[in-house]
Amino acid sequence: ANWEFARALARLAAGLEGPYLMGEEMTVPDIVLVHCLGWAKIAGFPEPGPRLESYFHTARARDGYKRAAALH
C-alpha cells in the first residue's frame, strides 16, 4: 500500500499546476485529497513531498476548513 500511495502522490504532485487540483478555486476533489492526506499522516504513510505538503497546509489554513474542523 505504501508503494501505491507514494506513486499516486508523485502523479498528483506532477499534475498540480495551480494552487488547487482544478486550478485557481478549491473544489470537491481538493476536499477529498486534503482529507486523504490528513488520514495518511495519521496512518504513518510516506510523506507527500514538498509540493503536496505545501498544498495540504494551504488548504487547511483556509477559513472554511477551520470552521468545519471546529464543528468536531
N, C-alpha and C positions, 0 to 999 in steps of 0.2 A: 504494500500500500504506500509506503514511503516513496518508492521509486516512481510510481504512477503520480502521486501528488507532486513531487518535485518536477516531473515532466510537464504536468498541467500548469504549474506555476511559471515555468520557463516560457511556455507558449503564451500565457496571459500577459506576462511582462513584455514579451516581444511585440505583442499587438496593441499594447496600451499607448495610444498616441496623444490622447487628451488627458485632462485631469480625471475623467471617468471613462468607463468602458465604451460608452456610446458617443463620447465627445465631451462637450462642454457642460452638459447637465447630468445630474445624478438620476439614474433610472432604477427600475426594479432589479435588473441584473447586478447593479452595484450593491444593493442592499443584501442580496443573496451572497455575493462574493465576500463582502465585509463580514457577514455572519460566519461564513465558512472559514475565513482566515482567523477569526477570533476563536472558533472552535478548535482549529488546527493547533493554535498556540497552546491552548489548554491541554490538548491531547498529546503534545510533545512531537508533533510533526516537524519536518525540516523548516527552517526559517525561509520566508518568501523572497529574500534578497532585497537590496536597497530600493528598487523601483516600486515593488508591491508593498514594502514596508512603509514607504512614504505615502503611497495611495491609501493604505489602511489607516494611518494616523490622520491624514487629511479628512477622510470620510467620517471618522469617529469624532473629529473636532467640530463637525457641523452642529448647529443648534438643534436641528431636527433629531439627530442621533442622541444628543444629550437629553432632550426631552423624552424620547422614547425609552432610553436607558433608565431614566428616573422613575418610570412607571413600575419597574420591577421591584 
